[in-house]
Amino acid sequence: MAVNSLTVLIQASNIGSDAGPFDLFSQVNGYTEAFETGITSVQLLIGFVSYNVPNGTTSVRVVSVNPTCDNYEDI
């Protein structure tokens, strides 16, 4: 049975008060399809474990989907 995804701990050290919730994307598909959605800032600050990271991922884009804060960070 082939493994289709990776398990990855994603953690932020600093998040602005107006940021979040967050969707997570991979460079594998050009950051076009989220592999996780609705992640809270608390989850990212304590460390969020995703079991859905696409194989081959070397960069995760953390995108704030809050309409007043539409920033992202590639990690």
SULBEL-V287112 format. One record per pair of residues at least 24 apart in sequence whose ideal C-beta (glycine too) atoms are under 6 Angstrom apart, sorted by the first residue. I is the first residue (numbers start at 0). J is the second residue. Records with the same first field share a line. If there is no record, write none. Layout:
I: J  J
//
This chain:
4: 51  52
5: 52
6: 50
7: 49  52
8: 46  48
9: 47
10: 46
11: 43  44
14: 40
17: 67  68
18: 63  68
19: 63  65
20: 64
21: 61  63
22: 62  64
23: 59  61
24: 60
25: 53  56
26: 58
27: 53  55  56
30: 60
//
